[in-house]
Amino acid sequence: MSTASLLETRGLTVRFGAVVAVNKVSVRIDRGDVVGLIGTNGAGKTTFLNMVTGYLRPTGGEILLDGSSTLGRSPRELVAHGMARSFQVPQLFPEMTVREHLLFALALADGSAGGLLKPLHSAQRQARADEVLGRFGLQAIGERPVNLVPQGQRKLIDIAMALSLKPKLLLLDEPTSGVSSAEKMPLMEVVFDVIRASGVTVLFVEHDMDVVRRYVTRILAFRDGSMIADGAPGDVMRDAQVASAVLRGKAPAALAKAGAA
């Protein structure tokens, strides 16, 4: 596998009036990386993701995907170039069934999604939707409208849709937020089983340090819009700035466990 950089930001900055929400962040993410982005609320994590995925235009800096600038490209254009994301609050249509969401994502991956659902229901796409439902353990709720689906399964649907786009780079914004403690690890096991099988590169924002410690190969830590650490999980967890600014709310036992990883 090539180790060439898949995503690179150079001095990435965004200001909202006098507030600098992300300040000159430069980072490289290589193919095959699974990177966790950590930081307290307001540290700039989701703002960073929003810039990378085209939902927010930077006020300074560069973003490169596979060596090409993404500045000015819409989220839809970035999907066509190999980027997909899920959201902290899943972006789903309440009246549509789980299967219909996957059919729509599969049609987007084929470049043929339109305003009507009927053309999406080809036999080939139905078979592919069945495969995705199976991989994510969603077969039993395939015909259920998503407004009748629990939060944990809505998260899975959102991530399944993103992965159905066959991205090179997958960005996840707090995949376990709003999910019960008992559901978190089972949900992430399902997601990462699929991720490992696909070989996709991953950048995900997460507050649960047990989730981060278990799944990432590398951590980026943000504070006040700036990146304060970038490295192997154990090294970042032991970093004095990270311990003070990011992990200060964690119990001592949890910090010791995380730092030993």
Secondary structure, 3 states (H helix, E strand, C coil): CCCCEEEEEEEEEEEECCEEEEEEEEEEEECCCEEEEECCCCCCHHHHHHHHCCCCCCCEEEEEECCEECCCCCHHHHHHCCEEEECCCCCCCCCCEHHHHHHHHHHHHHCCCCCCCHHHCCHHHHHHHHHHHHHCCCHHHCCCEHHHCCHHHHHHHHHHHHHHCCCCEEEEECCCCCCCHHHHHHHHHHHHHHHHHHCCEEEEECCCHHHHHHHCCEEEEEECCEEEEEECHHHHHHCHHHHHHCCCCCCHHHHHHHHCC
